Amino acid sequence: MEDAVEASRGWIRRKDTADNCAFEIDDTAAKPANQDVVLRFLFFLVLWLILDGAKFAGLIVGLPAAVVVSWISIRIWPLASTRFSLSSAFALLWFFLRHSFVAGVDVAWRAFHPKLPLCPGLVEVECTLPVGSKRDAHLALGSLLPGSLPVEDRGGQTVVLHCLDKRQPVTLQMKQQEKLLERMVGGESYA
C-alpha cells in the first residue's frame, strides 16, 4: 500500500514493508521548478555582467543582487506560469531592432522634410493578451518604437495608440509584436 503526501519539494512516498515503514523522496516534480529558478538566476546574473562590464569585482555585488532579484521575480511572477523560448526572444529582439531603426529613420525624415508629411491621430488596435504582465510588456515595447505611443488600454480587446502617421501599418506591427511576445513567453495564441 502506498500513500502519497505532497511536500514542499516533490513527493514523499510512504512504503509499508514487512519489517518497518520506510520513506523515500521522489523529487522529479521539483526538478522543473529548480531548473526555472536556476535559469532566472543565470538570466539576472548575465544581465548584471552585461550592465557592469563583466568585471570580477562586480560579482561581489552582482551575485547577491541576482539572488535577490531572482527571489523577487519568483514572488511576482510565479514559477511554471510561463515557458520562456530563447529563439522567440531573439526573434522579438530582431523585430524590435529592425522596426526601431526603420521607424527612427522615418521620424527623422519627416522632421527634416520641408512639407512635414504627418497625419497624426489615434488608432485603435485589437489586443488579445489578457490584462496583466504580458499585456503590460507588449504595451511597453510598443511605446519604445518611434512614431507610436500607447495612450489608453481599454481593458478588453482594444488598445489606443497615438501615431505620427496613422496611415502607417501600426496595427499590423503591434499584432506581429504581440504574437512574438506571446510565443516568447509560452502562450498558445500563435499556433
C-alpha positions as CSV (number, residue, x, y, z in Angstrom):
1,M,0.0,0.0,0.0
2,E,1.4,3.4,-0.9
3,D,0.3,6.8,0.5
4,A,1.4,9.9,-1.3
5,V,1.8,13.1,0.7
6,E,2.6,16.3,-1.1
7,A,5.6,18.0,0.3
8,S,7.0,21.4,-0.5
9,R,9.5,19.9,-2.9
10,G,8.4,16.8,-4.8
11,W,6.5,13.9,-3.2
12,I,7.2,11.9,-0.1
13,R,6.0,8.3,-0.5
14,R,5.4,6.0,2.4
15,K,6.1,2.4,1.7
16,D,4.9,-0.2,4.1
17,T,7.3,-3.1,4.2
18,A,7.2,-6.3,6.2
19,D,9.9,-5.1,8.7
20,N,9.2,-1.4,9.1
21,C,8.0,1.7,7.4
22,A,10.4,3.4,5.0
23,F,10.1,6.8,3.3
24,E,11.6,7.8,0.0
25,I,11.5,11.2,-1.7
26,D,10.6,11.4,-5.3
27,D,12.0,14.8,-6.4
28,T,11.1,14.5,-10.1
29,A,8.3,17.0,-9.6
30,A,10.8,19.5,-8.1
31,K,13.3,19.4,-11.0
32,P,11.4,21.7,-13.4
33,A,10.9,24.3,-10.6
34,N,14.6,24.1,-9.7
35,Q,15.5,24.5,-13.3
36,D,13.3,27.6,-13.6
37,V,15.0,29.1,-10.5
38,V,18.5,28.5,-11.9
39,L,17.5,29.9,-15.3
40,R,16.2,33.0,-13.7
41,F,19.3,33.4,-11.6
42,L,21.5,33.0,-14.6
43,F,19.5,35.4,-16.6
44,F,19.8,38.1,-13.9
45,L,23.5,37.3,-13.4
46,V,24.2,37.6,-17.1
47,L,22.2,40.9,-17.2
48,W,24.3,42.2,-14.3
49,L,27.5,41.2,-16.1
50,I,26.4,43.0,-19.3
51,L,25.5,46.1,-17.4
52,D,28.6,46.1,-15.2
53,G,31.0,45.2,-17.9
54,A,31.8,41.7,-16.6
55,K,34.3,42.9,-14.0
56,F,35.3,40.4,-11.4
57,A,34.9,43.0,-8.6
58,G,31.3,43.5,-9.8
59,L,30.5,39.9,-8.8
60,I,30.7,40.9,-5.1
61,V,27.5,42.9,-5.6
62,G,26.2,41.0,-8.7
63,L,25.9,37.5,-7.2
64,P,23.8,38.6,-4.2
65,A,21.8,41.0,-6.4
66,A,21.0,38.2,-8.9
67,V,19.8,36.0,-6.0
68,V,17.6,38.8,-4.5
69,V,16.2,39.8,-7.9
70,S,15.5,36.1,-8.7
71,W,13.7,35.6,-5.4
72,I,11.6,38.8,-6.1
73,S,10.8,37.7,-9.6
74,I,9.6,34.4,-8.4
75,R,7.3,36.1,-5.9
76,I,6.0,38.5,-8.5
77,W,5.9,36.0,-11.5
78,P,5.4,32.5,-10.0
79,L,7.3,29.5,-11.4
80,A,5.7,27.5,-14.2
81,S,3.3,30.3,-15.0
82,T,5.1,30.8,-18.4
83,R,7.6,29.0,-20.5
84,F,10.4,31.1,-22.0
85,S,11.6,30.5,-25.5
86,L,15.1,31.8,-26.2
87,S,14.7,31.5,-30.0
88,S,11.4,33.5,-29.8
89,A,13.2,36.1,-27.7
90,F,15.8,36.6,-30.4
91,A,13.0,36.8,-33.0
92,L,11.3,39.5,-30.9
93,L,14.6,41.3,-30.4
94,W,15.3,41.3,-34.2
95,F,11.8,42.5,-34.8
96,F,12.2,45.3,-32.3
97,L,15.6,46.4,-33.5
98,R,14.6,46.4,-37.2
99,H,11.4,48.3,-36.6
100,S,13.1,50.8,-34.2
101,F,15.7,51.6,-36.9
102,V,13.2,51.9,-39.7
103,A,10.8,54.0,-37.6
104,G,13.6,56.1,-36.3
105,V,14.8,56.9,-39.9
106,D,11.1,57.6,-40.9
107,V,10.6,60.0,-38.0
108,A,13.9,61.8,-38.7
109,W,13.0,62.1,-42.4
110,R,9.6,63.5,-41.5
111,A,11.1,66.0,-39.1
112,F,13.5,67.4,-41.8
113,H,11.1,67.2,-44.7
114,P,10.1,70.7,-45.9
115,K,6.4,69.8,-46.0
116,L,6.4,67.8,-42.8
117,P,4.2,64.9,-44.1
118,L,2.4,63.9,-40.9
119,C,-1.0,62.6,-40.3
120,P,-1.2,62.3,-36.5
121,G,-4.1,60.7,-34.8
122,L,-5.4,57.9,-32.6
123,V,-5.6,54.3,-33.9
124,E,-7.5,51.5,-32.1
125,V,-5.6,48.2,-32.1
126,E,-7.0,44.8,-31.1
127,C,-5.1,43.2,-28.3
128,T,-5.8,39.5,-27.4
129,L,-3.4,39.4,-24.5
130,P,-5.1,39.2,-21.1
131,V,-4.8,42.2,-18.8
132,G,-1.6,41.7,-16.7
133,S,2.2,41.5,-17.1
134,K,2.2,40.1,-20.7
135,R,-0.1,42.9,-21.9
136,D,2.0,45.5,-20.0
137,A,5.2,44.2,-21.6
138,H,3.6,44.4,-25.0
139,L,2.5,48.0,-24.5
140,A,5.9,48.9,-23.0
141,L,7.6,47.5,-26.1
142,G,5.1,49.4,-28.3
143,S,5.9,52.6,-26.6
144,L,9.6,52.2,-27.4
145,L,9.0,52.1,-31.2
146,P,9.4,55.6,-32.7
147,G,6.3,57.2,-34.1
148,S,3.7,55.4,-32.0
149,L,2.7,55.5,-28.3
150,P,0.1,53.5,-26.4
151,V,-2.1,56.1,-24.7
152,E,-5.1,54.0,-23.4
153,D,-5.7,50.4,-22.5
154,R,-9.4,49.9,-22.5
155,G,-9.0,46.6,-20.6
156,G,-10.9,44.5,-23.1
157,Q,-9.7,43.7,-26.6
158,T,-8.8,47.3,-27.5
159,V,-5.7,49.5,-27.1
160,V,-5.5,53.1,-28.3
161,L,-2.2,54.3,-29.9
162,H,-1.2,57.8,-30.8
163,C,0.7,57.8,-34.1
164,L,2.6,60.4,-36.0
165,D,1.2,59.0,-39.2
166,K,-1.9,56.9,-38.8
167,R,-1.6,55.8,-42.5
168,Q,1.4,53.6,-41.5
169,P,0.8,49.9,-40.7
170,V,0.8,50.3,-37.0
171,T,-1.9,47.8,-36.4
172,L,0.0,45.1,-38.3
173,Q,3.2,45.9,-36.4
174,M,1.5,45.7,-33.0
175,K,-0.1,42.4,-33.9
176,Q,3.2,40.9,-35.1
177,Q,4.9,42.1,-31.9
178,E,2.0,40.6,-29.8
179,K,2.4,37.2,-31.5
180,L,6.2,37.3,-31.0
181,L,5.9,38.2,-27.3
182,E,3.2,35.6,-26.8
183,R,5.4,32.9,-28.4
184,M,8.5,34.0,-26.3
185,V,6.7,33.5,-23.0
186,G,4.9,30.3,-24.0
187,G,1.4,31.5,-25.0
188,E,-0.9,29.4,-27.0
189,S,-2.3,32.1,-29.4
190,Y,0.5,31.9,-32.0
191,A,-0.4,28.4,-33.2
